[in-house]
Amino acid sequence: MLEDLIIYTPMYVTLFWAVVLLITKRENNRAKFFLGIFMFAAFLLYLSHAHFFKKAIGVFHYFDPIYMLASLSVYPLYYWYIRLLSVEPTYRRVNLLMLLPGFLLAVASFVIYQLMSGEERITYISNFLFKSEQINGLSVLMQVQRTIYLISRIVFVIQVLVLLFDGRKLIIRYQRNIANFYSNLENRSILWVKYMLYSIVITALMSIIFNLLGRSFFLDLPFLLLIPSLVFSVLLFFIGFQGYMQNHTVYDLQLDELQSETVVVKKVNSDRLKEKLIELFLREKVYKNSDLKITQVSEMLSTNRTYISKLINTEFSCTFSEFVNRYRVEEAKRLLCEESSKSYSLDYISEKSGFGSMVNFMRVFRDIEGKTPGNFREIAGKNKKSDAVI
């Protein structure tokens, strides 16, 4: 019973998210639908795993090519999903080339299995796949099948490394782009970006280790199968849940950017532009707009958003979002220090300071000040009492 639970849990998790994500509307959110395709490929992978660990030797010549196809597809599909989130608003057929190695090797493996005699198949699967033993007197077909398998493992490691390094770059670049466009990153940011990167690292390292050990290693020590089963089940569920909740992608970013291309740009030197920018925030308090975008600021200053973004990045050493949040935090601190602030709820202060939500207010305030708004108000109140006594 426990063994069945260990074997089948990753399969159930991926099938659940495949169904949920594939039945959602894919209009303007191709990434979410595509994550469903990734989950279905992962389901096929764990389905073939289940037949392996159940030692279904008699039918495994059908599931081994499926395993090869799925194992060489999940990481390219995951990488494609990241591209749809961060840099590609539409499907690009050229990305199908990433799936070509897995498809060709799986087809080759299937054909060789069909050409093998029944005895060759049983010998190869029983000894090479299930026991990882060297077989003396291999037939030509068995040698070819073994070569295909070894090539697939090399391709797998290459895929993992590409995803790890290039996928990380894409996510960080996307995060930087939205931080330089929006002041409020809530519901736009890949809030789980750090965890997603960690999950990529963990799954990548574990995949390579288990790939080197081979699945047969866990046949001899079945209780150790609990470790990869639990880790992959949790990570895949987390990726599925966060992917389902992620509604903002590069498609939305590009749409917002296109809607602001009609600004008439006036030439102005950087020093003057900096003065006007600071004046706009100090006097007009534009940061109180919880959904302030850099294009709105550039329109007010009659300049290009690229100029504003570059100015903020170089002169203030931060992104547009961080720049705006600094003013919001200062406004929140002013309200928290007022005598009448005791009657203000933190929700009220959050709204009046320009934050989109209480959660965002708490997170940003803690990041900048190193303490929560409640703690800040408490300390400010004690300092006032001390000054009054003196």
Beta strands, then each sheet from edge to edge (+ up, - down):
end
